[in-house]
Each structure stands twice: as C-alpha cells, then as structure tokens.
C-alpha cells in the first residue's frame, strides 16, 4: 500500500507539487523528470522528432520550465499546469526542428511563427497528440502501480496475454495452470489497471 501511495503522489500535479518546483529543489526536479520525461519524449516522437531531437526537446523544456517556474502562478481559471507545460514543449519541438533545418518534417506542418502554430488545425492536432501522450503515460503508470499490488504470476499472465500477445494456452502451459485461470488473472489485472488509470486521469483533468 505504501508503494501505491508513493506512485500516486508522484503523479499529482497539485499546488503543493508546483510550489516545490518553484523552490528549485534538486529532488523535486528529479521528481519532475520521473513524472514527465517519458511523456514529453513520447509526445516529441509523435510530433515527428527523432530519438535524438526528442532528448533535446526534453532538456530544453526542463530548462525553460526552470526559468519560468519562479514567476509561475497556478490559477485553474486561467489554465492548467498541463496546458502550460504543453506550450513550452511544443515551442521547443519547433525550435529543435528549426535548428536542425528539418522544420518540414513536422507531421502535418504548415507555417510557424517564432513560437506558436499559426494553423488552428495544426494546433488542434498537436493538442490531440499531447493528450494522447499524457493518457498513455498515465496508463503506463497505472500498470506499474498494479504490478506492485498483485502476485507476480497473476500480473505475468496479464502481461503475456494482454501486452505481449501470447495465447492463454501458451501462458497456461508455461505456468502449468488451467487456461481459464489465465483468463481470470488477465481480466482481474486489466480491471485494476483501468480503475487506477481512471483515478489518475480524473486527478490530472482537475489540475
């Protein structure tokens, strides 16, 4: 249970979390990377960045956020922290492509000004990919949390059938258990993952 709470707390972009970021404490910046690094890289890849450019985007986003946070005021009425982070990340993606001379490689790209996308259609596409990357990250975190809550064999049945595409019979033969039990384990873990993911998504949507 302690592990679950720790993971959930690390995903909470609350006023307290943002306040700690503003304090510029090294451990909180490590927490930021734990929370957002893979999601930012995933989004950058969805936007057409190479692995190397995605790493650059992550570093540039972190540095920009470091500069902005001391003056950042959290106000739900004016916008969410997630939206604030999106604007920074998107601008760094554009900067990365511009520096590399590969701006035309941006998926569905049209004409960009120095910081923002001029096309409303392109901006909508970008925000959709951002939301998608965000939800995928939450799902990944939910899987990690659930893994810590169930027995290893129970989780492995879910992982091998649902995530790796093995048949229930193959898994049953591997663990020398009944095929029906494999299905039970898969459905049990799947339901837990969905429940945790919904909880995390609700928390994030309120930020």
N, C-alpha and C positions, 0 to 999 in steps of 0.2 A: 504493500500500500504506500509506503514511503516513496518508493521509486516512482509510482504513478503520479503522486502529488508533485514530485520534483519535475517530472517531464511536463506536467500540465502548467506549472508555474513558469517554466521556461518559455512556454508558448504564449504567455499572457502579455500582450502589448498594452498594458494598463498605464494609468498616470504614474504609478509608482515606478514601473519599468522605464518609462520615458524620463522620469526625474533622475533616475540613476544614470541613464545615458548622458544626461546633461551634466552630471557631476564628473564625467570623463574618467571614470574609474576603469582601470585596466581589466578587472574581472568582468565588468559589465560589457566591455567591448568584445571580450571573448564570448560572452553570452549572446551578443548580437550576431556574431559570426555563427555560433551554434544554431541560432534561430533562423537566420536569413541567408546565409552563404549559398546553400544548395538551391534554395528557391530563386535567388537572384540569378545564379548561373543557369538554372533551368529556363527562366524567362528569357535571358540573353540568347540562349541556344534556340529557343522558339522564334526569336526575332531574327534569326539567321546568322548569329555570331559563331565563329569558330570556337573551339575549346580555349585557345589562347586569348582571343578577344573577350570571351566571357569572363576569364580570370581578371583581365584588365578592367572590365566593367565593374566587377565586384570590388576591386581595390579602389577604383575611382569613386564609386558610390559610397564606400565606407569613409573615405577621406572627406568627401563633400558633406556627408552627414555629420562627421566630426566637427566640421566648421560651422554648420548650420544649427546644431543642437543647442548651443548656449543661448541662442535667441529664439528657439522654437517654443511657442506657447500652444499647449494642447487644448483644442476647443472643438468639441464634437459638432457644434453648429456650423463651424467654418470648414470642417473637413477632417477626415480620419488620418491617423498616422500612416496607414497603409497607402492612402492616396498620395500623401507627402513623399513617401518612400518611392512610389511608382514614378512620380515626376522626376525625381533625382535619377533613378535608374534608367528611365527612358532617355533622358538627356545625355547620360554617359554612354549609352549604346550608340546614339547618333554621333557623339564626339569620337568614339572609338572607330566607327566606320569612316568618319571624315578624315581622321588622322592616317588611317591605313589606305586611304584612297579607294575604299570599297563601299561607298555610300549606296551605290546602285544595287548592292547585294541585299539590302534590307528587304525583307519579304513585303510585297505589295507597296514598296516605297514610291512616293511621288516627289513633292518638293518640300524641303525642310528649311525653316529659318534657323537662326543660330541656336535656339533652344527647344523649340516645340514643333510639333507636326502641324502643317497648315491644313491638310485634308482632314475633315471631320470623319470621313470613312476610315482613313488610316488610323486616326486616334482611337476610334471605336474598336478597330481590330487589335490595336496594341493593348487596350484595357481588357479586352476579352482574353488575350493571351496571358496577361498579368493575373487575372482572376483564376485562370486555368492553372497557372504555375503555383499560385497560392493554395488552391484546393488540393493539388497533387502533393504539395508539401505537408499539408495537414493530414492527408491520408497516410502519407509515409510515417509521420509522427504517431498517428493512431496505431499503425501496425507495430511500431516499436513499443508503445505503451502496452498493447495487448499481449505482445510476446512475453512481457515480464509478469503477466498475470495468470498465464496458463502453463500447464506442464509442457515440456519440450516436445514430447511425442504428439500431443494434441495440436500444438502450433505447427509442427513439421508436416502433419497431414494436410492442414490448410495451405501451407506454403507450397508444398509439392504439387497439390492438385490445382489450387486456385491461381497461384502465382507462376508456377513453373510448367503447368500444363500436363503433368503426368496423369495417367488414368487412376481411378480409385483402386482398380485391381493391382496395378503396379505398386502402389504405395502399400496396399494391404499385404502383398507378397513380401515386400521389403521388411515390414514390421511384424509379419506373421500374425495379422489380426484379421477380423471379419471385414469385408468390403463395406458393409452397412455402417460399421463403426467409423471407418474413414470418412464417410459422408457426414456422419453425426459430428465428428470433430471439425470438419470443414465448415459446416453450417453454423456451429457454435461460435467458432472464431470469427467467421465472416460477420455475424450479427454483432459481436462485441466490437469489431473494428468499425462497423457502420455507426454504432451508438457513440463510440468515442469520437469519431470524426465529426458527427453532427454536433456534439457538445463543443468541440474545438471551433468548428465553423461558426456556431452561434456566438461564441465568445469573441471571435475575430470580427464578425459582422457588426458587433456592438462597439467596436473600437473606432 
